[in-house]
Amino acid sequence: MDICGIGRREAAIEQKRIVTFIAIVSHSIATYLFITKLFGRREKPVPPRLFGGRLLSKLQVRRWIKERLGPGEASIADRLDADANRFIEALQSELRAAKDDAQRYKRITEEMGVIMGRLRDERDGHKLHAESASAELRRLTRPRAAAVSCKESAVLAGNGQVGPTLKNTPASALRVLCVGTGRDGTTSLARMMQDVFDSQGNGDKAVHEWGSSELNELFCRLKEGNDGSVEAEIRQLILDCPYACVVGNGYAAVLPIIADLLGDQVTLVHLRRRDRAACIASLAENAELSPQNHVYYADSPAALRKRPTAFHFGEMSKPQWTDLSLTDKFGWYYDKTHALIEKHKRLFTNSLSVDTEDLATDSVRAALAHAAGSTEMPRAFHVNRFVDLRHVPTDRRSFVQRLLGQLDVQKLAHDDLYGLRQVLNEMIYHLSHFPDEAPGALDELRWTLNETHNLLNHRIEDVRELMERVGVEPTTAPLQNG
């Protein structure tokens, strides 16, 4: 038996084991250093435990390995260790370069944002100046309508016949016309304009949705028939407007008529809600919950008043319109309303475009004050928009929506009398529009009015008692029972 050969094979096997051990240790050290440096760990690495648990340093491990190996195998371990260190250093260098690039990109992005903001501000400023100059130019070059007699003011009907003559009424009080789609901040805008008028103290009024349903109905009748008297009704309604500002929908389709009558004295405010999808969804929900003014939109027997559609403008047939979903109908309505306002705003001496989402900004509030002839900015209003009408009976939704949907919570918090005035105003409005055609409706109205009178008398006595406690004399006579 070749004992020497067996010894050489065992020695070779032992050397291979040692080389494998060195490779594993070097790879482990390299991996540990790479992970530690990559994630920023700073703890001191724990030396390996060899020879019965005694702690050895990295240098002692290397010395021990070199003593057990020959020169060739030891140099392999050194090369592996050096390669691992070079790999770690190269990776760290790349990471540092990537970090520097990221920081530089972030800094450039922030600087670009600041520059773009300044450019947008300058663009908006130039746009306002251009619109102001254009409006002034139109005002100076606009031909003035000659005064006409009552006989000459007859309206030409669509069939070429002379329609009814307009009444000789005083000039319309309308100075600011704010037009949108509805469900886009018109209620808040009406309150803001009223705040401007209140600061002026001249008694002017801003009204929400004045004549809007009537004008929608008249426009549909004008397009569906061939009766020139309908246009005369539209003109007369506009001329009879007693308010300095009206806000809402229903005016976009008749803007040419309004401009023909009042284009020199009225400032047109175009209100648009940027969130188109949310506006359409709100319009659709409102049509389902309160269908009274949504003929051709809401599939409900409660729908009474018409609203303009695509077939009124010749854009599709009536059956094609009927086949559309409610969302698609209001999608058309949203786009058409804003397209009409943009098309016809040039007919007015002054115009202003406002996004619903910007109503509370200082620049918009200052522009609205300027449109009303004031320098006093209105307060930002946020009316109660969270009225769920799904569980309210259909015949009561309109009243509840007017009463609560227009309630200004901010004003309620600062004005003790605001809530009382708001409820009484809406109650009087509701009773004055009480449907008296239905069987028994008139008797119900009489009973409600009598109970309202008794309730007010009873509560006024409570108020009078409180006044006596604090030594205040009433300035008006008490209510008398009928």
Helices and strands as residue ranges (DSSP letters): H 3-39, E 49-50, E 54-55, H 58-68, H 71-141, E 154-156, E 162-165, E 176-179, H 186-200, E 206-208, H 212-224, H 228-239, E 245-248, G 252-254, H 255-262, E 267-272, H 276-289, G 291-293, G 310-313, H 318-323, H 326-344, G 345-347, E 350-355, G 356-358, H 362-371, G 394-396, H 397-405, H 409-414, H 418-432, H 441-469
